[in-house]
C-alpha cells in the first residue's frame, strides 16, 4: 500500500475540470478534502466532487459541487465514525485479498513471520521483472519504452533528475545482494476509459494484451525455475490516481493467472505520468519492496489496532513508510536498518552490548549495529542517517535509534507491552510526533552532537523495554552528523543527564502554502516570531518554493536586528523549484552574535509575468547563547485518577518569582488504558485555563508522554500573548469521563521562559 497524509493530488471529474484535493488514507479507506478543508465525496449524478454531509455516521454527497461556495451549515474536516471506517476497510480488504491469499503490504495485527510478510519472498539474486506501459481509451502517456527502461535499469539515470534508477536503488540498499531489473513493453491500450478502471482491475486485461502483442518469453522472469513469475509491474497513463483500484498498490492476481504453465502471483501498479517530467522511482521502489521482498508497510494504517487512526510510523525515514516521496519521489529514503537486517542484506553485525567507543559510517548498507535485550525478538538498531546522498532530503540529520520487536504490530495504540509497533524511531526531542501523526518527520528526530548521555533508562526518549524494564542501553557523547558518527555505550556516570530539555536550540517550521503573486513587486511575506532571548551562535535557514522559472524571483530575509539579506536575486539555473539551505558559513555569516528575539520575515517577489509559484515551507534552526531566565520545576505526582469522576485530580507547582513569561512548556506523563477518556488542563495563577488534551484525542491509545508548548499548542500560545503573570500556583488537572480506568498522573513539569533581567547602570 501507499499511504497519503494530507498531500494534494489531482482528480478527474466527468462534468468539470480536474480538481485538486487533499488526501488522507490508503487504498482501503481514504478521505478527501478541498484545499480549504471541506470534506468531499464524488457524486456520480452531479458528475463532480461535492461537499460531504454526515448522516448517521456516513459521509454522503450534499449535491453541491466544490466549485460553488460551501453551504452555510457545512463544517470543515468532517469524518465518518470509527466503526464505519473500520467496516469499509475490512470490506475492501476482503474484496481485494480473499482470506486464502496473503495480503501484500498487510500482515494483519501482528507480524509473526520473522518480521516480514508471509508468502514468497525474493531478497537476493539477479531478478528480471516484466513492466507493462498501459494506456486507457481516453488517457494516453507521452512516455516511451526507452524512458521507462532508463528509469528502471540505467546505471546513470538522467530522467527528471532522479537520484538513481530502480535497479541501482536496490543494488545500493541491499549491499549488492538484490539485482532487480525490468523488461519494458508497451504501450497496450485498454478497451475502456480510465473511469471504468477506478472500480475494476486493469491487471488481467493489460497482462493478456502484453503477452499476445509482444510475444514475451516468460522464462526470463522465472529466476527460481519454479514456473512462477517473479514480478510484474503495470504503469498506467497519467499521474497516479489515488482512488480505489488505481491507487498505487501491490496485489495478487485472484485467482492466479496461469499462461503456458507459468503462474502469475503478485503484481504492482502505479501511475506513470504524462511526460518524462512526471517520472520518479519512489512509489515503484516502495511497491517493489512489498512485491519482491515481503516488506511490510512501516506506517500505522489503524485497522490492526482498531483505532482507525492512520499515522506515519517511521515517516520519512524508510522507503516502506513515507520515505518514498522525498524530493517528489526522485530521491526516496533507503530501506531502514530494521528491514535490511530482516532481508538478510546485512552480513556484518556489530553488537553494542559491550561498553566501548563505536563508529558508524554513512551508507554502510552491509552492516547492522545491534543492542540486544533480554528478549530475542526485542532489540535496538542504530544507523547513521546523515543528510547526504540517498538521505539528502531527510527532515533531520544524525544518529537514528530504532526500537524493534519482530513480534510487534504495525499500529501505535499507546505503546503498551502488548500493543506496540514492530519498529519505532526514538525521536531525540522526546516527542511522539510520528506515532501521533503530528508530522512525517521533524528537524529534531535524530541525535546530533551530544555531550553526555543522550539515551538511557531515565531520559526522554528512554531505552526501556516495552514492558518497562531497563535494557541497559546507554548512548553517550554522540558526535555530530557526518561520514562517520561516533558514540559510546556503557554505564552512565554522575555527569550523565539528558541535555534535551534545556538545549540552547530553537526550531521553527511553517508550512504557509501561500501563492506568490505573479509580476507583483509587493510579493508575499511569511513571519516566524521567536520569543526567546539570546545571541546567535549558529543558524540554518531552509526554503522550499515551487516555481517553474526561479529566475523571476527575489527572495530575502528580514531579521529582528534590522538587516535584510538577499537569498536569491533572480538567479537562473536548471532548477524549476527553489529548495535551498542557507547557513552561518555562507550567506548568513553576518548574523552570528546578533539577537534572536523578534520577528523573522521571509519575503518573496515575482518580478515577471506568466508563472505563478507557491511558498511550500520554510524553517529556522538557531543555536544561541541564551539570556532568558528559564524557570523549570518538575513534580512527581503519583496521584490516581478516579474513573467517571468529573472532579478529577489536580497537582500544583508553585512559582515564587515575579514577572511575565514569554514562552511556556509543559510535560505530562500519564498511565491509562484509553487516553481518549481523559482531559488534561493547565490553569495559570491568574485563573486562565487551557485544555492541553481534550476528551477524545488519542481515542483507544494507551498512556501519555507528551510535551505541550507554544509551537504545537494554540492555547498556550494565546496564554503567552495575553501577558500572564507567572507568580503563584499553577495547576495541572486531569479528568476521566468514563469508568474503564484506572489511571495515574505519574509526573509533570512546567518550564517558563522569561526575558533577561535588565542590567542596572552603575553610578
Wavefront OBJ file of the C-alpha trace (Angstrom):
o trace
v 0.000 0.000 0.000
v 0.969 3.607 -0.339
v -0.479 5.943 2.274
v -1.205 9.656 1.907
v -1.157 12.082 4.833
v -2.777 15.309 3.672
v -0.935 15.652 0.355
v -2.660 17.324 -2.592
v -3.400 15.252 -5.686
v -5.328 15.833 -8.940
v -8.617 14.039 -9.672
v -10.739 13.914 -12.842
v -14.426 14.877 -12.912
v -16.959 13.776 -15.518
v -18.631 17.193 -15.777
v -15.876 19.542 -14.815
v -12.130 20.154 -14.992
v -9.636 18.173 -12.937
v -9.754 19.190 -9.292
v -7.067 19.370 -6.588
v -7.953 17.516 -3.380
v -6.113 16.801 -0.166
v -5.977 13.049 0.526
v -5.882 11.160 3.837
v -5.669 7.349 3.838
v -4.733 4.407 1.667
v -6.235 2.116 -0.982
v -8.663 0.558 1.521
v -10.035 3.703 3.113
v -9.395 7.315 2.152
v -10.973 10.676 2.862
v -10.771 13.674 0.520
v -10.853 17.382 1.314
v -10.890 20.550 -0.725
v -7.871 22.808 -0.390
v -9.943 24.915 2.028
v -10.623 21.926 4.298
v -14.128 20.794 3.346
v -14.639 17.027 3.165
v -15.582 15.944 -0.372
v -17.185 12.907 -1.985
v -17.652 12.162 -5.670
v -21.293 12.374 -6.733
v -21.855 10.383 -9.986
v -25.265 12.022 -10.505
v -23.746 15.509 -10.416
v -20.569 14.355 -12.178
v -18.282 16.291 -9.818
v -16.883 16.216 -6.300
v -19.381 17.726 -3.868
v -19.402 18.971 -0.281
v -19.946 15.986 2.027
v -22.573 15.704 4.728
v -22.590 13.360 7.716
v -25.753 11.252 8.011
v -25.938 8.502 10.663
v -22.151 8.465 10.790
v -21.779 8.051 6.986
v -20.332 10.561 4.534
v -22.730 11.303 1.670
v -22.846 13.909 -1.071
v -24.771 17.074 -0.298
v -25.198 17.642 -4.042
v -23.369 20.989 -4.057
v -20.206 20.954 -6.237
v -16.959 22.156 -4.688
v -16.803 24.822 -7.388
v -19.572 26.677 -5.545
v -19.497 28.414 -2.172
v -19.970 25.977 0.737
v -23.458 25.769 2.251
v -23.693 27.724 5.498
v -24.325 24.650 7.670
v -21.340 22.643 6.334
v -18.363 22.209 8.686
v -14.757 21.572 7.708
v -12.862 18.297 8.247
v -15.870 16.060 8.949
v -15.216 12.295 9.131
v -17.195 9.093 9.227
v -17.298 7.458 12.629
v -14.679 4.905 13.569
v -16.864 1.805 13.256
v -17.921 2.714 9.716
v -14.335 3.431 8.652
v -13.170 0.069 10.023
v -16.058 -1.762 8.336
v -15.270 -0.172 4.947
v -11.579 -1.029 5.372
v -12.332 -4.690 6.129
v -14.831 -4.988 3.281
v -12.410 -3.594 0.684
v -9.572 -5.671 2.084
v -11.595 -8.889 1.782
v -12.648 -7.921 -1.737
v -9.076 -7.407 -2.880
v -7.369 -10.097 -0.802
v -9.570 -13.162 -0.246
v -8.840 -14.992 3.033
v -6.754 -17.700 1.340
v -4.371 -15.167 -0.212
v -1.568 -13.414 1.672
v -2.027 -9.666 1.765
v 0.810 -7.783 0.100
v 1.675 -4.872 2.365
v -0.563 -6.022 5.228
v 0.129 -8.820 7.654
v -2.771 -8.151 9.972
v -2.410 -7.084 13.553
v 0.799 -8.886 14.371
v 3.829 -9.669 12.226
v 4.814 -13.260 13.026
v 6.828 -14.412 10.020
v 10.248 -13.255 11.180
v 9.111 -9.643 10.907
v 8.413 -9.881 7.145
v 5.174 -10.663 5.350
v 4.196 -14.305 4.819
v 4.434 -15.860 1.391
v 7.029 -15.953 -1.372
v 9.958 -13.566 -0.938
v 12.942 -12.785 -3.149
v 15.580 -10.650 -1.440
v 18.751 -11.858 -3.172
v 19.974 -12.729 -6.629
v 19.592 -11.462 -10.174
v 15.897 -10.871 -10.821
v 14.227 -9.724 -14.020
v 10.682 -8.428 -13.937
v 8.136 -7.548 -16.605
v 6.863 -3.967 -16.844
v 3.845 -3.069 -18.982
v 3.002 0.507 -20.038
v -0.784 0.884 -20.080
v -2.909 3.440 -21.927
v -6.624 3.947 -21.424
v -9.005 4.575 -24.274
v -9.261 8.248 -23.231
v -5.931 8.874 -21.459
v -2.553 8.189 -23.044
v 1.014 8.808 -21.969
v 3.793 10.510 -23.934
v 6.456 8.491 -22.103
v 8.318 5.957 -24.229
v 9.512 2.427 -23.543
v 13.079 3.785 -23.651
v 12.238 6.337 -20.929
v 10.788 3.665 -18.641
v 13.649 1.278 -19.306
v 16.101 4.009 -18.286
v 14.141 4.704 -15.090
v 14.297 1.018 -14.166
v 17.655 -0.146 -15.435
v 20.149 2.632 -16.206
v 23.493 2.789 -14.423
v 23.143 6.568 -14.544
v 19.502 7.673 -14.600
v 19.012 11.151 -16.079
v 15.216 11.080 -16.292
v 13.654 14.006 -14.364
v 16.670 14.360 -12.027
v 16.010 11.059 -10.233
v 18.830 10.154 -7.849
v 19.245 6.741 -9.459
v 17.365 4.013 -11.316
v 15.172 1.411 -9.607
v 17.850 -1.220 -10.225
v 20.603 0.936 -8.760
v 18.431 1.761 -5.734
v 18.045 -1.895 -4.756
v 21.670 -2.704 -5.568
v 22.729 0.078 -3.182
v 20.438 -0.574 -0.213
v 20.912 -4.361 -0.416
v 24.671 -4.071 -0.433
v 24.737 -5.551 -3.923
v 22.681 -8.614 -2.974
v 19.492 -7.807 -4.947
v 19.972 -7.038 -8.639
v 16.471 -6.241 -9.903
v 15.947 -5.071 -13.484
v 12.862 -4.992 -15.675
v 11.974 -5.728 -19.292
v 9.617 -3.000 -20.514
v 6.895 -3.477 -23.145
v 4.017 -1.370 -24.392
v 2.061 0.596 -24.521
v -1.052 -1.532 -24.561
v -4.369 0.308 -24.881
v -7.234 -0.951 -22.721
v -10.759 -1.341 -24.043
v -12.409 1.209 -21.763
v -11.955 4.723 -20.401
v -9.946 5.405 -17.257
v -13.041 5.945 -15.107
v -14.073 2.309 -15.531
v -10.838 1.032 -14.007
v -11.281 3.021 -10.807
v -13.591 0.224 -9.643
v -12.384 -2.634 -11.903
v -8.952 -4.241 -12.066
v -6.913 -3.476 -15.177
v -4.232 -6.091 -14.479
v -5.701 -9.154 -16.158
v -6.649 -7.308 -19.361
v -3.311 -5.499 -19.604
v -1.318 -8.681 -18.972
v -3.178 -10.655 -21.625
v -2.608 -7.887 -24.188
v 1.104 -7.621 -23.333
v 1.671 -11.357 -23.726
v -0.204 -11.563 -27.042
v 1.082 -8.320 -28.606
v 4.754 -8.550 -27.629
v 5.403 -12.335 -27.645
v 7.030 -12.185 -24.208
v 9.323 -15.085 -23.257
v 8.083 -15.829 -19.742
v 11.126 -17.918 -18.811
v 13.096 -14.649 -18.489
v 11.029 -13.733 -15.429
v 11.323 -17.014 -13.503
v 14.617 -16.772 -11.571
v 13.873 -19.824 -9.397
v 12.877 -22.051 -12.351
v 9.693 -22.958 -10.460
v 7.321 -21.788 -13.208
v 6.407 -18.743 -11.059
v 6.788 -15.223 -12.448
v 8.846 -13.092 -10.042
v 7.498 -9.592 -10.656
v 5.008 -7.783 -12.888
v 4.608 -4.002 -12.915
v 1.795 -2.054 -14.581
v 2.428 1.659 -15.122
v -0.721 3.352 -16.388
v -1.051 6.607 -18.345
v -1.287 9.821 -16.348
v -0.326 10.660 -12.799
v -1.227 8.175 -10.067
v -4.930 8.448 -9.305
v -5.482 7.893 -5.590
v -8.858 6.204 -5.941
v -9.782 2.552 -5.321
v -8.289 0.175 -7.942
v -5.997 2.845 -9.432
v -4.424 3.721 -6.091
v -0.691 2.792 -6.293
v -0.588 -0.708 -4.838
v 0.803 -4.216 -4.685
v -1.680 -7.070 -5.125
v -2.135 -10.697 -6.024
v -3.936 -11.956 -9.112
v -7.122 -13.530 -7.813
v -7.474 -16.210 -8.941
v -3.825 -16.638 -10.021
v -3.258 -16.211 -13.753
v -1.620 -19.200 -15.487
v -0.178 -18.899 -19.001
v 1.839 -21.595 -20.787
v 2.403 -23.290 -17.434
v 3.702 -20.147 -15.713
v 1.839 -18.788 -12.678
v 1.477 -15.042 -12.165
v 1.169 -14.250 -8.473
v 1.863 -10.715 -7.305
v 1.956 -7.506 -9.273
v 2.193 -3.791 -8.603
v 0.666 -0.815 -10.380
v 1.062 2.943 -10.271
v 0.647 5.961 -12.481
v 3.466 6.504 -14.957
v 2.814 10.168 -15.704
v 2.062 12.234 -18.769
v 5.582 13.271 -19.818
v 9.096 12.336 -18.612
v 8.979 15.330 -16.232
v 6.439 13.327 -14.142
v 8.632 10.234 -13.746
v 10.024 9.200 -10.344
v 11.241 5.981 -8.721
v 9.838 6.383 -5.180
v 6.452 4.675 -5.434
v 7.840 1.983 -7.766
v 10.565 1.126 -5.227
v 8.045 1.073 -2.341
v 5.623 -1.288 -4.070
v 8.510 -3.432 -5.349
v 9.650 -3.765 -1.727
v 6.275 -5.394 -0.982
v 6.165 -7.454 -4.170
v 9.680 -8.923 -4.132
v 10.985 -8.712 -0.576
v 7.856 -9.146 1.531
v 8.480 -5.867 3.325
v 5.529 -4.708 5.435
v 4.342 -1.116 5.480
v 6.188 0.778 8.186
v 3.337 3.173 8.908
v 0.222 2.657 11.037
v -2.922 2.105 8.985
v -5.050 1.967 12.131
v -7.198 -1.047 11.415
v -4.839 -3.555 13.042
v -5.335 -1.971 16.452
v -8.927 -0.922 15.919
v -8.368 2.802 16.392
v -8.930 3.705 12.697
v -6.321 6.473 13.035
v -3.671 6.266 10.336
v -0.266 7.710 11.315
v 3.181 7.888 9.678
v 5.064 5.241 11.716
v 8.673 5.641 10.560
v 7.580 8.588 8.425
v 10.213 9.944 6.058
v 12.956 7.669 7.421
v 12.130 4.494 5.494
v 11.128 3.634 1.930
v 8.342 1.442 3.311
v 6.775 4.302 5.260
v 6.632 7.812 3.761
v 10.262 7.987 2.606
v 9.179 7.011 -0.896
v 8.046 10.610 -1.524
v 11.195 12.534 -0.586
v 12.219 15.028 -3.273
v 8.886 14.371 -5.008
v 9.753 10.672 -5.232
v 13.029 11.305 -7.050
v 15.290 10.564 -4.047
v 13.431 8.057 -1.875
v 14.844 7.227 1.546
v 16.787 3.974 1.910
v 15.170 0.883 3.362
v 15.656 1.248 7.139
v 18.135 -0.911 9.065
v 15.322 -2.973 10.610
v 14.084 -4.269 7.241
v 17.538 -4.568 5.671
v 18.554 -6.788 8.574
v 15.449 -8.999 8.215
v 16.040 -9.290 4.458
v 19.487 -10.776 5.086
v 21.277 -7.870 3.436
v 23.482 -7.134 6.462
v 26.313 -9.663 6.587
v 28.352 -7.736 9.172
v 26.900 -7.339 12.677
v 28.312 -5.205 15.489
v 26.892 -5.869 18.960
v 26.772 -2.763 21.134
v 26.225 -4.537 24.460
v 29.913 -4.304 25.380
v 30.839 -0.801 26.697
v 33.117 0.826 24.134
v 33.582 3.646 21.618
v 31.831 2.812 18.339
v 31.815 4.287 14.838
v 29.023 4.003 12.262
v 29.952 5.051 8.721
v 27.336 6.528 6.430
v 25.914 4.307 3.696
v 27.341 1.029 5.002
v 24.303 -0.990 3.986
v 26.196 -4.272 4.523
v 26.315 -3.694 8.294
v 23.929 -3.623 11.222
v 24.617 -2.187 14.699
v 22.512 -4.025 17.270
v 21.876 -3.809 21.017
v 20.234 -6.962 22.376
v 17.710 -7.004 25.219
v 16.547 -9.872 27.433
v 14.041 -10.892 24.726
v 15.302 -12.331 21.421
v 12.559 -10.607 19.401
v 13.146 -7.173 21.002
v 16.284 -5.154 20.329
v 17.647 -1.737 19.291
v 19.329 -0.865 15.993
v 21.453 2.203 15.296
v 22.098 3.779 11.904
v 23.953 6.784 10.507
v 21.335 8.882 8.698
v 23.366 11.984 7.896
v 21.577 14.240 5.402
v 23.597 13.359 2.276
v 23.415 11.151 -0.839
v 20.296 8.945 -0.555
v 19.351 10.739 2.691
v 19.822 14.236 1.263
v 16.141 15.106 1.661
v 15.520 13.733 5.154
v 13.957 16.220 7.584
v 16.721 15.531 10.155
v 20.375 14.518 10.180
v 22.260 12.375 12.678
v 22.128 9.060 14.527
v 18.905 7.046 14.177
v 17.929 4.770 17.070
v 15.209 2.183 16.356
v 13.346 0.180 18.998
v 12.463 -3.107 17.275
v 10.228 -6.062 18.019
v 9.646 -8.601 15.245
v 6.505 -9.749 17.103
v 5.091 -6.226 17.177
v 2.198 -4.774 15.253
v 2.009 -2.038 12.670
v -0.057 0.255 14.941
v 0.943 2.523 17.782
v -2.043 2.247 20.168
v -0.130 3.846 23.028
v 2.989 1.689 23.032
v 1.894 -0.756 25.736
v 3.669 -4.074 26.432
v 1.049 -5.901 24.347
v 0.218 -3.244 21.740
v 3.260 -1.598 20.176
v 4.824 -1.284 16.725
v 7.374 -3.644 15.243
v 9.763 -0.717 14.810
v 9.715 2.851 16.121
v 12.212 5.660 15.801
v 13.253 7.136 19.158
v 12.750 10.814 18.413
v 15.585 12.748 20.001
v 13.373 15.662 21.062
v 11.292 13.343 23.229
v 8.168 13.807 21.121
v 5.807 11.183 19.743
v 5.045 13.222 16.630
v 5.463 10.270 14.266
v 3.315 7.943 16.356
v 0.541 10.502 16.859
v 0.555 11.823 13.291
v 1.677 15.376 14.068
v 4.210 15.220 11.238
v 6.056 12.794 8.978
v 9.437 13.809 10.358
v 10.977 16.838 12.074
v 14.330 18.545 12.484
v 14.942 17.075 15.928
v 14.110 13.419 15.295
v 17.711 12.191 15.035
v 20.526 12.507 17.569
v 23.074 15.161 16.707
v 26.165 16.163 18.658
v 25.554 15.372 22.321
v 27.957 15.830 25.223
v 26.962 13.407 27.951
v 24.067 10.980 27.989
v 21.657 11.067 25.050
v 19.733 7.856 25.739
v 19.300 5.827 28.925
v 16.515 4.379 31.053
v 15.962 7.820 32.609
v 15.960 10.034 29.520
v 13.144 11.092 27.244
v 13.069 9.162 24.968
v 14.236 6.222 27.052
v 15.866 2.888 26.297
v 13.433 0.895 28.424
v 11.906 -2.282 27.009
v 8.232 -2.309 26.065
v 7.430 -3.955 29.396
v 9.003 -1.011 31.245
v 12.141 -2.788 32.432
v 15.635 -1.421 31.905
v 17.570 -2.763 28.940
v 20.925 -1.287 29.941
v 21.354 0.649 26.691
v 23.123 3.950 27.332
v 24.315 6.166 24.473
v 26.863 8.782 25.497
v 28.891 11.506 23.762
v 27.470 11.290 20.260
v 29.493 13.108 17.607
v 27.996 15.416 15.026
v 26.446 14.073 11.830
v 28.855 13.256 9.043
v 30.540 10.480 7.071
v 31.183 8.768 10.430
v 29.194 9.133 13.666
v 30.946 8.151 16.909
v 29.375 7.380 20.282
v 29.967 5.434 23.474
v 27.934 2.790 25.232
v 28.278 1.756 28.847
v 27.457 2.829 32.394
v 26.026 6.301 32.931
v 28.358 8.457 35.003
v 27.306 11.056 37.569
v 27.507 13.748 34.927
v 25.136 11.848 32.727
v 21.876 13.746 32.436
v 19.984 14.376 29.269
v 20.535 17.815 27.829
v 17.474 17.744 25.611
v 15.017 19.678 27.776
v 17.135 22.820 28.000
v 19.254 22.632 24.881
v 20.006 26.149 23.550
v 18.425 25.456 20.208
v 15.360 26.917 18.521
v 13.494 25.126 15.741
v 10.612 26.820 13.961
v 8.887 25.357 10.906
v 5.982 26.829 8.929
v 4.010 25.404 6.007
v 2.330 28.533 4.585
v 1.153 27.027 1.263
v 0.995 30.657 0.072
v 0.620 31.593 -3.609
v 3.261 34.060 -4.802
v 1.550 36.934 -6.659
v 2.646 36.998 -10.304
v 4.505 40.094 -11.564
v 3.930 41.892 -8.263
v 6.592 43.975 -6.545
v 4.746 43.707 -3.212
v 5.077 39.931 -3.189
v 4.301 37.997 -0.032
v 5.712 37.852 3.489
v 5.736 34.981 5.979
v 6.630 35.626 9.620
v 8.232 33.470 12.298
v 8.207 35.077 15.737
v 10.833 33.937 18.222
v 10.125 34.757 21.856
v 13.463 33.551 23.232
v 16.216 35.988 24.119
v 19.866 35.426 23.327
v 22.632 35.831 20.784
v 23.016 33.674 17.678
v 25.835 31.115 17.628
v 24.780 29.235 14.506
v 21.800 29.401 12.140
v 20.273 27.262 9.420
v 17.526 28.559 7.124
v 15.646 26.197 4.785
v 13.364 27.413 1.987
v 11.110 25.323 -0.284
v 9.458 27.272 -3.143
v 7.634 25.753 -6.112
v 8.051 27.827 -9.275
v 8.613 26.980 -12.949
v 11.123 29.835 -13.549
v 13.089 30.733 -10.423
v 14.826 33.448 -12.435
v 11.642 35.500 -11.879
v 12.063 35.509 -8.104
v 13.629 37.722 -5.478
v 13.851 36.095 -2.052
v 15.168 37.901 1.018
v 15.118 37.612 4.798
v 14.402 40.421 7.260
v 15.873 39.801 10.715
v 14.982 41.172 14.167
v 18.256 43.140 14.197
v 17.066 45.146 11.179
v 19.252 43.581 8.487
v 17.944 42.492 5.087
v 19.683 39.510 3.478
v 19.136 38.781 -0.206
v 18.977 34.992 -0.608
v 18.033 34.702 -4.280
v 18.180 37.631 -6.691
v 16.565 36.442 -9.925
v 19.418 33.976 -10.368
v 18.783 31.410 -13.084
v 19.706 27.741 -13.066
v 18.311 24.489 -14.466
v 16.184 24.085 -11.338
v 12.447 24.532 -11.651
v 11.982 24.825 -7.883
v 13.938 26.643 -5.198
v 14.879 24.204 -2.442
v 17.889 25.606 -0.650
v 19.540 25.747 2.758
v 21.496 28.758 3.984
v 23.875 28.715 6.968
v 26.244 30.796 9.058
v 29.217 29.666 6.990
v 27.715 31.308 3.929
v 25.108 33.998 3.315
v 24.020 34.176 6.968
v 27.521 34.674 8.378
v 26.735 38.254 9.449
v 24.063 37.044 11.882
v 26.487 35.479 14.362
v 26.253 37.322 17.664
v 23.041 39.130 16.665
v 19.873 38.905 18.805
v 17.458 36.062 18.153
v 14.358 37.658 19.726
v 11.717 39.143 17.428
v 10.116 38.707 14.001
v 11.926 36.875 11.218
v 10.273 37.665 7.884
v 10.764 35.758 4.629
v 9.826 37.931 1.637
v 9.290 36.671 -1.928
v 8.634 38.771 -5.015
v 7.837 37.512 -8.517
v 9.159 40.160 -10.914
v 7.923 38.742 -14.259
v 4.717 37.605 -15.925
v 3.232 34.196 -16.745
v 4.266 31.795 -13.965
v 2.600 31.526 -10.554
v 4.539 29.832 -7.773
v 3.960 28.830 -4.177
v 5.823 29.013 -0.877
v 5.568 25.452 0.431
v 7.722 25.561 3.543
v 10.455 27.422 5.389
v 12.210 26.879 8.690
v 14.780 28.301 11.077
v 17.160 26.276 13.221
v 19.160 28.517 15.543
v 21.786 27.667 18.134
v 22.117 30.543 20.545
v 23.588 31.687 23.835
v 20.501 32.268 25.954
v 19.981 35.343 28.064
v 16.476 34.211 29.066
v 15.625 33.213 32.578
v 14.305 29.645 32.495
v 12.294 28.558 35.493
v 11.689 24.821 35.355
v 10.083 22.689 38.066
v 9.023 19.048 37.966
v 6.731 17.284 40.391
v 6.352 13.524 40.750
v 2.667 13.155 41.460
v 1.628 9.512 41.546
v -1.994 10.633 42.010
v -4.644 8.125 40.982
v -7.191 9.464 38.503
v -10.693 8.447 39.623
v -12.762 6.935 36.762
v -16.078 8.531 35.766
v -15.447 11.482 38.093
v -15.802 14.947 36.588
v -13.942 16.488 39.538
v -10.787 14.659 38.533
v -7.477 15.402 40.238
v -5.182 18.421 40.373
v -1.467 18.739 41.019
v 0.171 22.080 41.859
v 3.516 23.653 41.037
v 4.148 26.945 42.917
v 6.218 29.717 41.313
v 7.563 32.299 43.763
v 9.211 34.626 41.233
v 7.530 37.686 39.793
v 7.261 38.756 36.177
v 5.669 37.948 32.842
v 6.787 34.883 30.909
v 7.375 34.900 27.137
v 7.253 31.186 26.465
v 5.956 28.070 28.206
v 6.466 24.334 28.023
v 4.519 21.634 29.867
v 5.409 17.947 30.042
v 2.814 15.415 31.231
v 3.226 11.688 31.832
v 0.043 9.682 32.476
v -0.659 5.955 32.508
v -4.154 4.982 31.382
v -5.531 2.173 29.150
v -7.634 4.523 26.986
v -6.431 8.115 26.833
v -9.430 9.194 24.754
v -11.333 9.179 28.075
v -9.019 11.820 29.552
v -8.884 15.604 29.550
v -5.785 17.463 30.757
v -5.947 21.175 31.588
v -3.464 23.743 32.829
v -4.605 26.674 34.965
v -2.372 29.709 35.498
v -2.256 31.708 38.758
v -4.437 34.340 37.045
v -7.218 31.753 36.705
v -6.821 31.453 32.920
v -7.222 27.811 31.905
v -6.081 25.942 28.786
v -7.135 22.442 27.726
v -3.907 20.714 26.759
v -5.550 17.444 25.727
v -9.304 17.278 25.140
v -11.586 14.289 25.585
v -11.490 12.023 22.538
v -7.968 12.886 21.408
v -5.925 9.710 21.206
v -9.078 7.583 21.244
v -8.196 3.976 22.136
v -4.475 4.577 22.567
v -2.855 3.987 25.958
v -0.618 6.217 28.099
v 0.561 9.777 27.572
v 4.092 11.143 27.429
v 3.705 14.496 25.774
v 5.359 17.909 25.626
v 2.991 20.836 25.066
v 4.479 24.180 24.087
v 3.672 27.301 22.108
v 4.974 25.658 18.955
v 2.399 22.856 18.996
v -0.472 24.215 21.113
v -2.501 27.296 20.183
v -3.946 27.645 23.693
v -0.509 28.002 25.279
v 0.492 30.478 22.569
v -2.621 32.544 23.376
v -1.759 32.421 27.075
v 1.683 33.852 26.292
v 0.184 36.596 24.110
v -2.168 37.547 26.937
v 0.819 38.558 29.095
v 0.187 36.360 32.146
v 1.939 36.871 35.475
v 3.807 33.741 36.484
v 3.897 34.119 40.271
v 1.518 31.856 42.146
v 0.172 28.333 41.943
v -0.038 26.512 38.588
v -2.469 23.584 38.450
v -2.494 20.575 36.157
v -5.927 18.947 36.215
v -6.765 15.503 34.811
v -10.332 14.226 34.378
v -11.527 10.741 33.379
v -15.038 10.795 31.882
v -15.566 7.030 31.774
v -15.247 4.045 34.077
v -12.617 1.970 32.246
v -9.714 3.305 34.414
v -7.573 3.149 36.378
v -5.124 5.927 35.567
v -2.187 7.636 37.287
v -0.646 11.070 36.825
v 2.952 9.889 37.067
v 4.632 13.306 36.863
v 4.526 16.651 35.153
v 6.824 19.621 34.717
v 6.465 23.312 33.961
v 9.083 25.455 32.208
v 8.572 29.231 31.974
v 10.919 31.266 29.804
v 11.235 34.886 30.848
v 13.070 37.884 29.400
v 16.511 38.638 30.817
v 16.788 40.843 33.866
v 17.705 44.364 32.661
v 21.201 45.426 33.571
v 21.285 48.250 36.100
v 23.504 51.235 35.420
v 26.442 51.937 37.667
v 26.844 55.363 39.224
l 1 2 3 4 5 6 7 8 9 10 11 12 13 14 15 16 17 18 19 20 21 22 23 24 25 26 27 28 29 30 31 32 33 34 35 36 37 38 39 40 41 42 43 44 45 46 47 48 49 50 51 52 53 54 55 56 57 58 59 60 61 62 63 64 65 66 67 68 69 70 71 72 73 74 75 76 77 78 79 80 81 82 83 84 85 86 87 88 89 90 91 92 93 94 95 96 97 98 99 100 101 102 103 104 105 106 107 108 109 110 111 112 113 114 115 116 117 118 119 120 121 122 123 124 125 126 127 128 129 130 131 132 133 134 135 136 137 138 139 140 141 142 143 144 145 146 147 148 149 150 151 152 153 154 155 156 157 158 159 160 161 162 163 164 165 166 167 168 169 170 171 172 173 174 175 176 177 178 179 180 181 182 183 184 185 186 187 188 189 190 191 192 193 194 195 196 197 198 199 200 201 202 203 204 205 206 207 208 209 210 211 212 213 214 215 216 217 218 219 220 221 222 223 224 225 226 227 228 229 230 231 232 233 234 235 236 237 238 239 240 241 242 243 244 245 246 247 248 249 250 251 252 253 254 255 256 257 258 259 260 261 262 263 264 265 266 267 268 269 270 271 272 273 274 275 276 277 278 279 280 281 282 283 284 285 286 287 288 289 290 291 292 293 294 295 296 297 298 299 300 301 302 303 304 305 306 307 308 309 310 311 312 313 314 315 316 317 318 319 320 321 322 323 324 325 326 327 328 329 330 331 332 333 334 335 336 337 338 339 340 341 342 343 344 345 346 347 348 349 350 351 352 353 354 355 356 357 358 359 360 361 362 363 364 365 366 367 368 369 370 371 372 373 374 375 376 377 378 379 380 381 382 383 384 385 386 387 388 389 390 391 392 393 394 395 396 397 398 399 400 401 402 403 404 405 406 407 408 409 410 411 412 413 414 415 416 417 418 419 420 421 422 423 424 425 426 427 428 429 430 431 432 433 434 435 436 437 438 439 440 441 442 443 444 445 446 447 448 449 450 451 452 453 454 455 456 457 458 459 460 461 462 463 464 465 466 467 468 469 470 471 472 473 474 475 476 477 478 479 480 481 482 483 484 485 486 487 488 489 490 491 492 493 494 495 496 497 498 499 500 501 502 503 504 505 506 507 508 509 510 511 512 513 514 515 516 517 518 519 520 521 522 523 524 525 526 527 528 529 530 531 532 533 534 535 536 537 538 539 540 541 542 543 544 545 546 547 548 549 550 551 552 553 554 555 556 557 558 559 560 561 562 563 564 565 566 567 568 569 570 571 572 573 574 575 576 577 578 579 580 581 582 583 584 585 586 587 588 589 590 591 592 593 594 595 596 597 598 599 600 601 602 603 604 605 606 607 608 609 610 611 612 613 614 615 616 617 618 619 620 621 622 623 624 625 626 627 628 629 630 631 632 633 634 635 636 637 638 639 640 641 642 643 644 645 646 647 648 649 650 651 652 653 654 655 656 657 658 659 660 661 662 663 664 665 666 667 668 669 670 671 672 673 674 675 676 677 678 679 680 681 682 683 684 685 686 687 688 689 690 691 692 693 694 695 696 697 698 699 700 701 702 703 704 705 706 707 708 709 710 711 712 713 714 715 716 717 718 719 720 721 722 723 724 725 726 727 728 729 730 731 732 733 734 735 736 737 738 739 740 741 742 743 744 745 746 747 748 749 750 751 752 753 754 755 756 757 758 759 760 761 762 763
